[in-house]
Amino acid sequence: MDKTTAPRPTILRSFTEHPASVGETYGQHFLFALRFSMRLFLAAGAAFIHALIPALFEKTASERIKAMHHDLTHRNDDA
């Protein structure tokens, strides 16, 4: 078997198996993960500013993380 073609099916499966396991297509999963990463980035920014100036963003990061946890654990409830 040619080395350039043998790994390809495994690589392609890696793009579809996990999204399918959570009931999504690759595109749906990509958008969900991209949005989720942006929300994490914003929460991290709020936590960073809070570390510098404790009076700012006192509950922002924790509230965002709680909301993200809810969204993640209930993402397929409507399906």
mmCIF file of the N, C-alpha and C atoms, coordinates in Angstrom:
data_MODEL
# 
_entry.id   MODEL 
# 
loop_
_atom_site.group_PDB 
_atom_site.id 
_atom_site.type_symbol 
_atom_site.label_atom_id 
_atom_site.label_alt_id 
_atom_site.label_comp_id 
_atom_site.label_asym_id 
_atom_site.label_entity_id 
_atom_site.label_seq_id 
_atom_site.pdbx_PDB_ins_code 
_atom_site.Cartn_x 
_atom_site.Cartn_y 
_atom_site.Cartn_z 
_atom_site.occupancy 
_atom_site.B_iso_or_equiv 
_atom_site.pdbx_formal_charge 
_atom_site.auth_seq_id 
_atom_site.auth_comp_id 
_atom_site.auth_asym_id 
_atom_site.auth_atom_id 
_atom_site.pdbx_PDB_model_num 
ATOM 1   N N  . MET A 1 1  ? 0.851   -1.177 0.000  1.00 0.00 ? 1  MET A N  1 
ATOM 2   C CA . MET A 1 1  ? 0.000   0.000  0.000  1.00 0.00 ? 1  MET A CA 1 
ATOM 3   C C  . MET A 1 1  ? 0.894   1.238  0.000  1.00 0.00 ? 1  MET A C  1 
ATOM 4   N N  . ASP A 1 2  ? 0.554   2.197  -0.808 1.00 0.00 ? 2  ASP A N  1 
ATOM 5   C CA . ASP A 1 2  ? 1.314   3.437  -0.922 1.00 0.00 ? 2  ASP A CA 1 
ATOM 6   C C  . ASP A 1 2  ? 1.172   4.283  0.347  1.00 0.00 ? 2  ASP A C  1 
ATOM 7   N N  . LYS A 1 3  ? 2.277   4.790  0.875  1.00 0.00 ? 3  LYS A N  1 
ATOM 8   C CA . LYS A 1 3  ? 2.252   5.555  2.122  1.00 0.00 ? 3  LYS A CA 1 
ATOM 9   C C  . LYS A 1 3  ? 1.476   6.862  2.004  1.00 0.00 ? 3  LYS A C  1 
ATOM 10  N N  . THR A 1 4  ? 1.388   7.428  0.826  1.00 0.00 ? 4  THR A N  1 
ATOM 11  C CA . THR A 1 4  ? 0.683   8.709  0.673  1.00 0.00 ? 4  THR A CA 1 
ATOM 12  C C  . THR A 1 4  ? -0.821  8.549  0.689  1.00 0.00 ? 4  THR A C  1 
ATOM 13  N N  . THR A 1 5  ? -1.323  7.371  0.381  1.00 0.00 ? 5  THR A N  1 
ATOM 14  C CA . THR A 1 5  ? -2.773  7.179  0.369  1.00 0.00 ? 5  THR A CA 1 
ATOM 15  C C  . THR A 1 5  ? -3.289  6.421  1.587  1.00 0.00 ? 5  THR A C  1 
ATOM 16  N N  . ALA A 1 6  ? -2.460  5.659  2.245  1.00 0.00 ? 6  ALA A N  1 
ATOM 17  C CA . ALA A 1 6  ? -2.914  4.832  3.365  1.00 0.00 ? 6  ALA A CA 1 
ATOM 18  C C  . ALA A 1 6  ? -3.499  5.648  4.521  1.00 0.00 ? 6  ALA A C  1 
ATOM 19  N N  . PRO A 1 7  ? -2.854  6.712  4.995  1.00 0.00 ? 7  PRO A N  1 
ATOM 20  C CA . PRO A 1 7  ? -3.397  7.426  6.150  1.00 0.00 ? 7  PRO A CA 1 
ATOM 21  C C  . PRO A 1 7  ? -4.614  8.292  5.840  1.00 0.00 ? 7  PRO A C  1 
ATOM 22  N N  . ARG A 1 8  ? -4.863  8.579  4.599  1.00 0.00 ? 8  ARG A N  1 
ATOM 23  C CA . ARG A 1 8  ? -5.921  9.524  4.236  1.00 0.00 ? 8  ARG A CA 1 
ATOM 24  C C  . ARG A 1 8  ? -7.293  9.179  4.802  1.00 0.00 ? 8  ARG A C  1 
ATOM 25  N N  . PRO A 1 9  ? -7.775  7.953  4.681  1.00 0.00 ? 9  PRO A N  1 
ATOM 26  C CA . PRO A 1 9  ? -9.094  7.667  5.252  1.00 0.00 ? 9  PRO A CA 1 
ATOM 27  C C  . PRO A 1 9  ? -9.165  7.936  6.754  1.00 0.00 ? 9  PRO A C  1 
ATOM 28  N N  . THR A 1 10 ? -8.111  7.627  7.488  1.00 0.00 ? 10 THR A N  1 
ATOM 29  C CA . THR A 1 10 ? -8.092  7.884  8.924  1.00 0.00 ? 10 THR A CA 1 
ATOM 30  C C  . THR A 1 10 ? -8.149  9.384  9.190  1.00 0.00 ? 10 THR A C  1 
ATOM 31  N N  . ILE A 1 11 ? -7.403  10.152 8.451  1.00 0.00 ? 11 ILE A N  1 
ATOM 32  C CA . ILE A 1 11 ? -7.408  11.603 8.614  1.00 0.00 ? 11 ILE A CA 1 
ATOM 33  C C  . ILE A 1 11 ? -8.790  12.159 8.296  1.00 0.00 ? 11 ILE A C  1 
ATOM 34  N N  . LEU A 1 12 ? -9.386  11.701 7.220  1.00 0.00 ? 12 LEU A N  1 
ATOM 35  C CA . LEU A 1 12 ? -10.722 12.185 6.853  1.00 0.00 ? 12 LEU A CA 1 
ATOM 36  C C  . LEU A 1 12 ? -11.753 11.801 7.907  1.00 0.00 ? 12 LEU A C  1 
ATOM 37  N N  . ARG A 1 13 ? -11.634 10.600 8.451  1.00 0.00 ? 13 ARG A N  1 
ATOM 38  C CA . ARG A 1 13 ? -12.562 10.174 9.502  1.00 0.00 ? 13 ARG A CA 1 
ATOM 39  C C  . ARG A 1 13 ? -12.455 11.066 10.725 1.00 0.00 ? 13 ARG A C  1 
ATOM 40  N N  . SER A 1 14 ? -11.251 11.557 11.008 1.00 0.00 ? 14 SER A N  1 
ATOM 41  C CA . SER A 1 14 ? -11.080 12.401 12.192 1.00 0.00 ? 14 SER A CA 1 
ATOM 42  C C  . SER A 1 14 ? -11.871 13.700 12.072 1.00 0.00 ? 14 SER A C  1 
ATOM 43  N N  . PHE A 1 15 ? -12.198 14.109 10.858 1.00 0.00 ? 15 PHE A N  1 
ATOM 44  C CA . PHE A 1 15 ? -12.991 15.317 10.656 1.00 0.00 ? 15 PHE A CA 1 
ATOM 45  C C  . PHE A 1 15 ? -14.491 15.071 10.787 1.00 0.00 ? 15 PHE A C  1 
ATOM 46  N N  . THR A 1 16 ? -14.899 13.811 10.780 1.00 0.00 ? 16 THR A N  1 
ATOM 47  C CA . THR A 1 16 ? -16.331 13.524 10.818 1.00 0.00 ? 16 THR A CA 1 
ATOM 48  C C  . THR A 1 16 ? -16.782 12.699 12.020 1.00 0.00 ? 16 THR A C  1 
ATOM 49  N N  . GLU A 1 17 ? -15.913 11.875 12.570 1.00 0.00 ? 17 GLU A N  1 
ATOM 50  C CA . GLU A 1 17 ? -16.336 10.985 13.662 1.00 0.00 ? 17 GLU A CA 1 
ATOM 51  C C  . GLU A 1 17 ? -16.764 11.745 14.915 1.00 0.00 ? 17 GLU A C  1 
ATOM 52  N N  . HIS A 1 18 ? -15.930 12.645 15.388 1.00 0.00 ? 18 HIS A N  1 
ATOM 53  C CA . HIS A 1 18 ? -16.301 13.372 16.607 1.00 0.00 ? 18 HIS A CA 1 
ATOM 54  C C  . HIS A 1 18 ? -17.524 14.258 16.381 1.00 0.00 ? 18 HIS A C  1 
ATOM 55  N N  . PRO A 1 19 ? -17.576 15.073 15.331 1.00 0.00 ? 19 PRO A N  1 
ATOM 56  C CA . PRO A 1 19 ? -18.800 15.852 15.123 1.00 0.00 ? 19 PRO A CA 1 
ATOM 57  C C  . PRO A 1 19 ? -20.051 14.974 15.068 1.00 0.00 ? 19 PRO A C  1 
ATOM 58  N N  . ALA A 1 20 ? -19.957 13.838 14.410 1.00 0.00 ? 20 ALA A N  1 
ATOM 59  C CA . ALA A 1 20 ? -21.100 12.925 14.335 1.00 0.00 ? 20 ALA A CA 1 
ATOM 60  C C  . ALA A 1 20 ? -21.473 12.395 15.713 1.00 0.00 ? 20 ALA A C  1 
ATOM 61  N N  . SER A 1 21 ? -20.478 12.195 16.569 1.00 0.00 ? 21 SER A N  1 
ATOM 62  C CA . SER A 1 21 ? -20.748 11.658 17.902 1.00 0.00 ? 21 SER A CA 1 
ATOM 63  C C  . SER A 1 21 ? -21.538 12.635 18.770 1.00 0.00 ? 21 SER A C  1 
ATOM 64  N N  . VAL A 1 22 ? -21.531 13.913 18.410 1.00 0.00 ? 22 VAL A N  1 
ATOM 65  C CA . VAL A 1 22 ? -22.324 14.904 19.135 1.00 0.00 ? 22 VAL A CA 1 
ATOM 66  C C  . VAL A 1 22 ? -23.491 15.403 18.287 1.00 0.00 ? 22 VAL A C  1 
ATOM 67  N N  . GLY A 1 23 ? -23.803 14.664 17.226 1.00 0.00 ? 23 GLY A N  1 
ATOM 68  C CA . GLY A 1 23 ? -24.979 14.959 16.406 1.00 0.00 ? 23 GLY A CA 1 
ATOM 69  C C  . GLY A 1 23 ? -24.829 16.145 15.481 1.00 0.00 ? 23 GLY A C  1 
ATOM 70  N N  . GLU A 1 24 ? -23.622 16.401 14.997 1.00 0.00 ? 24 GLU A N  1 
ATOM 71  C CA . GLU A 1 24 ? -23.388 17.545 14.125 1.00 0.00 ? 24 GLU A CA 1 
ATOM 72  C C  . GLU A 1 24 ? -22.614 17.141 12.882 1.00 0.00 ? 24 GLU A C  1 
ATOM 73  N N  . THR A 1 25 ? -22.716 17.961 11.857 1.00 0.00 ? 25 THR A N  1 
ATOM 74  C CA . THR A 1 25 ? -21.847 17.816 10.696 1.00 0.00 ? 25 THR A CA 1 
ATOM 75  C C  . THR A 1 25 ? -20.525 18.494 11.030 1.00 0.00 ? 25 THR A C  1 
ATOM 76  N N  . TYR A 1 26 ? -19.541 18.333 10.160 1.00 0.00 ? 26 TYR A N  1 
ATOM 77  C CA . TYR A 1 26 ? -18.260 19.007 10.382 1.00 0.00 ? 26 TYR A CA 1 
ATOM 78  C C  . TYR A 1 26 ? -18.457 20.518 10.427 1.00 0.00 ? 26 TYR A C  1 
ATOM 79  N N  . GLY A 1 27 ? -19.226 21.063 9.500  1.00 0.00 ? 27 GLY A N  1 
ATOM 80  C CA . GLY A 1 27 ? -19.451 22.508 9.454  1.00 0.00 ? 27 GLY A CA 1 
ATOM 81  C C  . GLY A 1 27 ? -20.153 23.030 10.696 1.00 0.00 ? 27 GLY A C  1 
ATOM 82  N N  . GLN A 1 28 ? -21.165 22.330 11.143 1.00 0.00 ? 28 GLN A N  1 
ATOM 83  C CA . GLN A 1 28 ? -21.873 22.741 12.358 1.00 0.00 ? 28 GLN A CA 1 
ATOM 84  C C  . GLN A 1 28 ? -20.933 22.719 13.557 1.00 0.00 ? 28 GLN A C  1 
ATOM 85  N N  . HIS A 1 29 ? -20.135 21.655 13.648 1.00 0.00 ? 29 HIS A N  1 
ATOM 86  C CA . HIS A 1 29 ? -19.206 21.528 14.764 1.00 0.00 ? 29 HIS A CA 1 
ATOM 87  C C  . HIS A 1 29 ? -18.137 22.618 14.697 1.00 0.00 ? 29 HIS A C  1 
ATOM 88  N N  . PHE A 1 30 ? -17.648 22.900 13.512 1.00 0.00 ? 30 PHE A N  1 
ATOM 89  C CA . PHE A 1 30 ? -16.649 23.944 13.330 1.00 0.00 ? 30 PHE A CA 1 
ATOM 90  C C  . PHE A 1 30 ? -17.174 25.285 13.832 1.00 0.00 ? 30 PHE A C  1 
ATOM 91  N N  . LEU A 1 31 ? -18.385 25.644 13.427 1.00 0.00 ? 31 LEU A N  1 
ATOM 92  C CA . LEU A 1 31 ? -18.954 26.923 13.851 1.00 0.00 ? 31 LEU A CA 1 
ATOM 93  C C  . LEU A 1 31 ? -19.211 26.963 15.355 1.00 0.00 ? 31 LEU A C  1 
ATOM 94  N N  . PHE A 1 32 ? -19.717 25.861 15.909 1.00 0.00 ? 32 PHE A N  1 
ATOM 95  C CA . PHE A 1 32 ? -19.942 25.809 17.353 1.00 0.00 ? 32 PHE A CA 1 
ATOM 96  C C  . PHE A 1 32 ? -18.626 25.988 18.102 1.00 0.00 ? 32 PHE A C  1 
ATOM 97  N N  . ALA A 1 33 ? -17.598 25.249 17.704 1.00 0.00 ? 33 ALA A N  1 
ATOM 98  C CA . ALA A 1 33 ? -16.298 25.317 18.380 1.00 0.00 ? 33 ALA A CA 1 
ATOM 99  C C  . ALA A 1 33 ? -15.647 26.686 18.205 1.00 0.00 ? 33 ALA A C  1 
ATOM 100 N N  . LEU A 1 34 ? -15.801 27.283 17.027 1.00 0.00 ? 34 LEU A N  1 
ATOM 101 C CA . LEU A 1 34 ? -15.246 28.608 16.785 1.00 0.00 ? 34 LEU A CA 1 
ATOM 102 C C  . LEU A 1 34 ? -15.922 29.646 17.683 1.00 0.00 ? 34 LEU A C  1 
ATOM 103 N N  . ARG A 1 35 ? -17.231 29.594 17.753 1.00 0.00 ? 35 ARG A N  1 
ATOM 104 C CA . ARG A 1 35 ? -17.975 30.517 18.621 1.00 0.00 ? 35 ARG A CA 1 
ATOM 105 C C  . ARG A 1 35 ? -17.604 30.289 20.090 1.00 0.00 ? 35 ARG A C  1 
ATOM 106 N N  . PHE A 1 36 ? -17.490 29.029 20.467 1.00 0.00 ? 36 PHE A N  1 
ATOM 107 C CA . PHE A 1 36 ? -17.130 28.685 21.836 1.00 0.00 ? 36 PHE A CA 1 
ATOM 108 C C  . PHE A 1 36 ? -15.745 29.227 22.177 1.00 0.00 ? 36 PHE A C  1 
ATOM 109 N N  . SER A 1 37 ? -14.800 29.112 21.255 1.00 0.00 ? 37 SER A N  1 
ATOM 110 C CA . SER A 1 37 ? -13.449 29.601 21.511 1.00 0.00 ? 37 SER A CA 1 
ATOM 111 C C  . SER A 1 37 ? -13.439 31.118 21.655 1.00 0.00 ? 37 SER A C  1 
ATOM 112 N N  . MET A 1 38 ? -14.269 31.816 20.895 1.00 0.00 ? 38 MET A N  1 
ATOM 113 C CA . MET A 1 38 ? -14.351 33.271 21.025 1.00 0.00 ? 38 MET A CA 1 
ATOM 114 C C  . MET A 1 38 ? -14.922 33.645 22.393 1.00 0.00 ? 38 MET A C  1 
ATOM 115 N N  . ARG A 1 39 ? -15.923 32.920 22.825 1.00 0.00 ? 39 ARG A N  1 
ATOM 116 C CA . ARG A 1 39 ? -16.500 33.188 24.142 1.00 0.00 ? 39 ARG A CA 1 
ATOM 117 C C  . ARG A 1 39 ? -15.478 32.933 25.251 1.00 0.00 ? 39 ARG A C  1 
ATOM 118 N N  . LEU A 1 40 ? -14.677 31.889 25.115 1.00 0.00 ? 40 LEU A N  1 
ATOM 119 C CA . LEU A 1 40 ? -13.611 31.625 26.087 1.00 0.00 ? 40 LEU A CA 1 
ATOM 120 C C  . LEU A 1 40 ? -12.583 32.751 26.091 1.00 0.00 ? 40 LEU A C  1 
ATOM 121 N N  . PHE A 1 41 ? -12.238 33.221 24.903 1.00 0.00 ? 41 PHE A N  1 
ATOM 122 C CA . PHE A 1 41 ? -11.274 34.303 24.772 1.00 0.00 ? 41 PHE A CA 1 
ATOM 123 C C  . PHE A 1 41 ? -11.782 35.561 25.471 1.00 0.00 ? 41 PHE A C  1 
ATOM 124 N N  . LEU A 1 42 ? -13.048 35.888 25.286 1.00 0.00 ? 42 LEU A N  1 
ATOM 125 C CA . LEU A 1 42 ? -13.620 37.068 25.932 1.00 0.00 ? 42 LEU A CA 1 
ATOM 126 C C  . LEU A 1 42 ? -13.683 36.901 27.449 1.00 0.00 ? 42 LEU A C  1 
ATOM 127 N N  . ALA A 1 43 ? -14.040 35.718 27.909 1.00 0.00 ? 43 ALA A N  1 
ATOM 128 C CA . ALA A 1 43 ? -14.064 35.458 29.351 1.00 0.00 ? 43 ALA A CA 1 
ATOM 129 C C  . ALA A 1 43 ? -12.655 35.568 29.932 1.00 0.00 ? 43 ALA A C  1 
ATOM 130 N N  . ALA A 1 44 ? -11.671 35.066 29.204 1.00 0.00 ? 44 ALA A N  1 
ATOM 131 C CA . ALA A 1 44 ? -10.280 35.165 29.655 1.00 0.00 ? 44 ALA A CA 1 
ATOM 132 C C  . ALA A 1 44 ? -9.844  36.624 29.729 1.00 0.00 ? 44 ALA A C  1 
ATOM 133 N N  . GLY A 1 45 ? -10.262 37.417 28.760 1.00 0.00 ? 45 GLY A N  1 
ATOM 134 C CA . GLY A 1 45 ? -9.941  38.840 28.781 1.00 0.00 ? 45 GLY A CA 1 
ATOM 135 C C  . GLY A 1 45 ? -10.530 39.529 29.996 1.00 0.00 ? 45 GLY A C  1 
ATOM 136 N N  . ALA A 1 46 ? -11.779 39.215 30.306 1.00 0.00 ? 46 ALA A N  1 
ATOM 137 C CA . ALA A 1 46 ? -12.426 39.795 31.487 1.00 0.00 ? 46 ALA A CA 1 
ATOM 138 C C  . ALA A 1 46 ? -11.703 39.358 32.756 1.00 0.00 ? 46 ALA A C  1 
ATOM 139 N N  . ALA A 1 47 ? -11.298 38.101 32.830 1.00 0.00 ? 47 ALA A N  1 
ATOM 140 C CA . ALA A 1 47 ? -10.575 37.603 34.002 1.00 0.00 ? 47 ALA A CA 1 
ATOM 141 C C  . ALA A 1 47 ? -9.214  38.282 34.130 1.00 0.00 ? 47 ALA A C  1 
ATOM 142 N N  . PHE A 1 48 ? -8.554  38.519 33.014 1.00 0.00 ? 48 PHE A N  1 
ATOM 143 C CA . PHE A 1 48 ? -7.261  39.186 33.027 1.00 0.00 ? 48 PHE A CA 1 
ATOM 144 C C  . PHE A 1 48 ? -7.394  40.618 33.540 1.00 0.00 ? 48 PHE A C  1 
ATOM 145 N N  . ILE A 1 49 ? -8.369  41.337 33.018 1.00 0.00 ? 49 ILE A N  1 
ATOM 146 C CA . ILE A 1 49 ? -8.588  42.711 33.482 1.00 0.00 ? 49 ILE A CA 1 
ATOM 147 C C  . ILE A 1 49 ? -8.962  42.710 34.962 1.00 0.00 ? 49 ILE A C  1 
ATOM 148 N N  . HIS A 1 50 ? -9.789  41.755 35.380 1.00 0.00 ? 50 HIS A N  1 
ATOM 149 C CA . HIS A 1 50 ? -10.167 41.643 36.781 1.00 0.00 ? 50 HIS A CA 1 
ATOM 150 C C  . HIS A 1 50 ? -8.929  41.381 37.659 1.00 0.00 ? 50 HIS A C  1 
ATOM 151 N N  . ALA A 1 51 ? -7.998  40.598 37.156 1.00 0.00 ? 51 ALA A N  1 
ATOM 152 C CA . ALA A 1 51 ? -6.770  40.336 37.923 1.00 0.00 ? 51 ALA A CA 1 
ATOM 153 C C  . ALA A 1 51 ? -5.976  41.618 38.137 1.00 0.00 ? 51 ALA A C  1 
ATOM 154 N N  . LEU A 1 52 ? -5.963  42.473 37.134 1.00 0.00 ? 52 LEU A N  1 
ATOM 155 C CA . LEU A 1 52 ? -5.240  43.739 37.242 1.00 0.00 ? 52 LEU A CA 1 
ATOM 156 C C  . LEU A 1 52 ? -5.985  44.756 38.100 1.00 0.00 ? 52 LEU A C  1 
ATOM 157 N N  . ILE A 1 53 ? -7.298  44.840 37.881 1.00 0.00 ? 53 ILE A N  1 
ATOM 158 C CA . ILE A 1 53 ? -8.137  45.812 38.588 1.00 0.00 ? 53 ILE A CA 1 
ATOM 159 C C  . ILE A 1 53 ? -9.348  45.062 39.145 1.00 0.00 ? 53 ILE A C  1 
ATOM 160 N N  . PRO A 1 54 ? -9.253  44.571 40.372 1.00 0.00 ? 54 PRO A N  1 
ATOM 161 C CA . PRO A 1 54 ? -10.291 43.703 40.941 1.00 0.00 ? 54 PRO A CA 1 
ATOM 162 C C  . PRO A 1 54 ? -11.705 44.298 40.953 1.00 0.00 ? 54 PRO A C  1 
ATOM 163 N N  . ALA A 1 55 ? -11.834 45.600 40.940 1.00 0.00 ? 55 ALA A N  1 
ATOM 164 C CA . ALA A 1 55 ? -13.163 46.213 40.947 1.00 0.00 ? 55 ALA A CA 1 
ATOM 165 C C  . ALA A 1 55 ? -13.885 46.071 39.606 1.00 0.00 ? 55 ALA A C  1 
ATOM 166 N N  . LEU A 1 56 ? -13.154 45.734 38.555 1.00 0.00 ? 56 LEU A N  1 
ATOM 167 C CA . LEU A 1 56 ? -13.762 45.581 37.228 1.00 0.00 ? 56 LEU A CA 1 
ATOM 168 C C  . LEU A 1 56 ? -14.065 44.115 36.933 1.00 0.00 ? 56 LEU A C  1 
ATOM 169 N N  . PHE A 1 57 ? -15.154 43.886 36.237 1.00 0.00 ? 57 PHE A N  1 
ATOM 170 C CA . PHE A 1 57 ? -15.534 42.537 35.778 1.00 0.00 ? 57 PHE A CA 1 
ATOM 171 C C  . PHE A 1 57 ? -15.531 41.519 36.915 1.00 0.00 ? 57 PHE A C  1 
ATOM 172 N N  . GLU A 1 58 ? -16.120 41.886 38.041 1.00 0.00 ? 58 GLU A N  1 
ATOM 173 C CA . GLU A 1 58 ? -16.089 41.034 39.227 1.00 0.00 ? 58 GLU A CA 1 
ATOM 174 C C  . GLU A 1 58 ? -16.709 39.651 39.006 1.00 0.00 ? 58 GLU A C  1 
ATOM 175 N N  . LYS A 1 59 ? -17.755 39.584 38.218 1.00 0.00 ? 59 LYS A N  1 
ATOM 176 C CA . LYS A 1 59 ? -18.440 38.297 38.010 1.00 0.00 ? 59 LYS A CA 1 
ATOM 177 C C  . LYS A 1 59 ? -18.518 37.903 36.541 1.00 0.00 ? 59 LYS A C  1 
ATOM 178 N N  . THR A 1 60 ? -17.974 38.719 35.673 1.00 0.00 ? 60 THR A N  1 
ATOM 179 C CA . THR A 1 60 ? -18.132 38.505 34.230 1.00 0.00 ? 60 THR A CA 1 
ATOM 180 C C  . THR A 1 60 ? -17.609 37.145 33.773 1.00 0.00 ? 60 THR A C  1 
ATOM 181 N N  . ALA A 1 61 ? -16.368 36.834 34.107 1.00 0.00 ? 61 ALA A N  1 
ATOM 182 C CA . ALA A 1 61 ? -15.773 35.580 33.627 1.00 0.00 ? 61 ALA A CA 1 
ATOM 183 C C  . ALA A 1 61 ? -16.539 34.374 34.156 1.00 0.00 ? 61 ALA A C  1 
ATOM 184 N N  . SER A 1 62 ? -16.851 34.376 35.459 1.00 0.00 ? 62 SER A N  1 
ATOM 185 C CA . SER A 1 62 ? -17.541 33.209 36.020 1.00 0.00 ? 62 SER A CA 1 
ATOM 186 C C  . SER A 1 62 ? -18.946 33.069 35.446 1.00 0.00 ? 62 SER A C  1 
ATOM 187 N N  . GLU A 1 63 ? -19.635 34.185 35.211 1.00 0.00 ? 63 GLU A N  1 
ATOM 188 C CA . GLU A 1 63 ? -20.975 34.110 34.621 1.00 0.00 ? 63 GLU A CA 1 
ATOM 189 C C  . GLU A 1 63 ? -20.916 33.601 33.187 1.00 0.00 ? 63 GLU A C  1 
ATOM 190 N N  . ARG A 1 64 ? -19.916 34.045 32.435 1.00 0.00 ? 64 ARG A N  1 
ATOM 191 C CA . ARG A 1 64 ? -19.768 33.560 31.053 1.00 0.00 ? 64 ARG A CA 1 
ATOM 192 C C  . ARG A 1 64 ? -19.447 32.066 31.024 1.00 0.00 ? 64 ARG A C  1 
ATOM 193 N N  . ILE A 1 65 ? -18.577 31.630 31.929 1.00 0.00 ? 65 ILE A N  1 
ATOM 194 C CA . ILE A 1 65 ? -18.216 30.210 31.982 1.00 0.00 ? 65 ILE A CA 1 
ATOM 195 C C  . ILE A 1 65 ? -19.430 29.365 32.367 1.00 0.00 ? 65 ILE A C  1 
ATOM 196 N N  . LYS A 1 66 ? -20.221 29.838 33.327 1.00 0.00 ? 66 LYS A N  1 
ATOM 197 C CA . LYS A 1 66 ? -21.441 29.109 33.708 1.00 0.00 ? 66 LYS A CA 1 
ATOM 198 C C  . LYS A 1 66 ? -22.403 29.002 32.527 1.00 0.00 ? 66 LYS A C  1 
ATOM 199 N N  . ALA A 1 67 ? -22.574 30.100 31.792 1.00 0.00 ? 67 ALA A N  1 
ATOM 200 C CA . ALA A 1 67 ? -23.459 30.091 30.625 1.00 0.00 ? 67 ALA A CA 1 
ATOM 201 C C  . ALA A 1 67 ? -22.932 29.147 29.552 1.00 0.00 ? 67 ALA A C  1 
ATOM 202 N N  . MET A 1 68 ? -21.619 29.136 29.357 1.00 0.00 ? 68 MET A N  1 
ATOM 203 C CA . MET A 1 68 ? -21.023 28.248 28.359 1.00 0.00 ? 68 MET A CA 1 
ATOM 204 C C  . MET A 1 68 ? -21.189 26.788 28.775 1.00 0.00 ? 68 MET A C  1 
ATOM 205 N N  . HIS A 1 69 ? -21.032 26.510 30.058 1.00 0.00 ? 69 HIS A N  1 
ATOM 206 C CA . HIS A 1 69 ? -21.232 25.145 30.546 1.00 0.00 ? 69 HIS A CA 1 
ATOM 207 C C  . HIS A 1 69 ? -22.667 24.695 30.268 1.00 0.00 ? 69 HIS A C  1 
ATOM 208 N N  . HIS A 1 70 ? -23.611 25.570 30.543 1.00 0.00 ? 70 HIS A N  1 
ATOM 209 C CA . HIS A 1 70 ? -25.014 25.246 30.273 1.00 0.00 ? 70 HIS A CA 1 
ATOM 210 C C  . HIS A 1 70 ? -25.219 24.974 28.783 1.00 0.00 ? 70 HIS A C  1 
ATOM 211 N N  . ASP A 1 71 ? -24.700 25.854 27.947 1.00 0.00 ? 71 ASP A N  1 
ATOM 212 C CA . ASP A 1 71 ? -24.848 25.678 26.497 1.00 0.00 ? 71 ASP A CA 1 
ATOM 213 C C  . ASP A 1 71 ? -24.217 24.371 26.028 1.00 0.00 ? 71 ASP A C  1 
ATOM 214 N N  . LEU A 1 72 ? -23.067 24.041 26.577 1.00 0.00 ? 72 LEU A N  1 
ATOM 215 C CA . LEU A 1 72 ? -22.365 22.825 26.169 1.00 0.00 ? 72 LEU A CA 1 
ATOM 216 C C  . LEU A 1 72 ? -23.100 21.571 26.612 1.00 0.00 ? 72 LEU A C  1 
ATOM 217 N N  . THR A 1 73 ? -23.615 21.577 27.828 1.00 0.00 ? 73 THR A N  1 
ATOM 218 C CA . THR A 1 73 ? -24.273 20.378 28.346 1.00 0.00 ? 73 THR A CA 1 
ATOM 219 C C  . THR A 1 73 ? -25.714 20.226 27.858 1.00 0.00 ? 73 THR A C  1 
ATOM 220 N N  . HIS A 1 74 ? -26.279 21.261 27.281 1.00 0.00 ? 74 HIS A N  1 
ATOM 221 C CA . HIS A 1 74 ? -27.650 21.200 26.776 1.00 0.00 ? 74 HIS A CA 1 
ATOM 222 C C  . HIS A 1 74 ? -27.734 21.457 25.261 1.00 0.00 ? 74 HIS A C  1 
ATOM 223 N N  . ARG A 1 75 ? -26.638 21.324 24.561 1.00 0.00 ? 75 ARG A N  1 
ATOM 224 C CA . ARG A 1 75 ? -26.601 21.707 23.153 1.00 0.00 ? 75 ARG A CA 1 
ATOM 225 C C  . ARG A 1 75 ? -27.479 20.858 22.246 1.00 0.00 ? 75 ARG A C  1 
ATOM 226 N N  . ASN A 1 76 ? -27.764 19.642 22.625 1.00 0.00 ? 76 ASN A N  1 
ATOM 227 C CA . ASN A 1 76 ? -28.601 18.778 21.781 1.00 0.00 ? 76 ASN A CA 1 
ATOM 228 C C  . ASN A 1 76 ? -29.960 18.507 22.375 1.00 0.00 ? 76 ASN A C  1 
ATOM 229 N N  . ASP A 1 77 ? -30.363 19.281 23.376 1.00 0.00 ? 77 ASP A N  1 
ATOM 230 C CA . ASP A 1 77 ? -31.665 19.075 24.009 1.00 0.00 ? 77 ASP A CA 1 
ATOM 231 C C  . ASP A 1 77 ? -32.827 19.312 23.058 1.00 0.00 ? 77 ASP A C  1 
ATOM 232 N N  . ASP A 1 78 ? -32.669 20.233 22.120 1.00 0.00 ? 78 ASP A N  1 
ATOM 233 C CA . ASP A 1 78 ? -33.741 20.563 21.177 1.00 0.00 ? 78 ASP A CA 1 
ATOM 234 C C  . ASP A 1 78 ? -33.803 19.607 20.007 1.00 0.00 ? 78 ASP A C  1 
ATOM 235 N N  . ALA A 1 79 ? -32.753 18.825 19.819 1.00 0.00 ? 79 ALA A N  1 
ATOM 236 C CA . ALA A 1 79 ? -32.696 17.925 18.653 1.00 0.00 ? 79 ALA A CA 1 
ATOM 237 C C  . ALA A 1 79 ? -33.546 16.695 18.845 1.00 0.00 ? 79 ALA A C  1 
# 
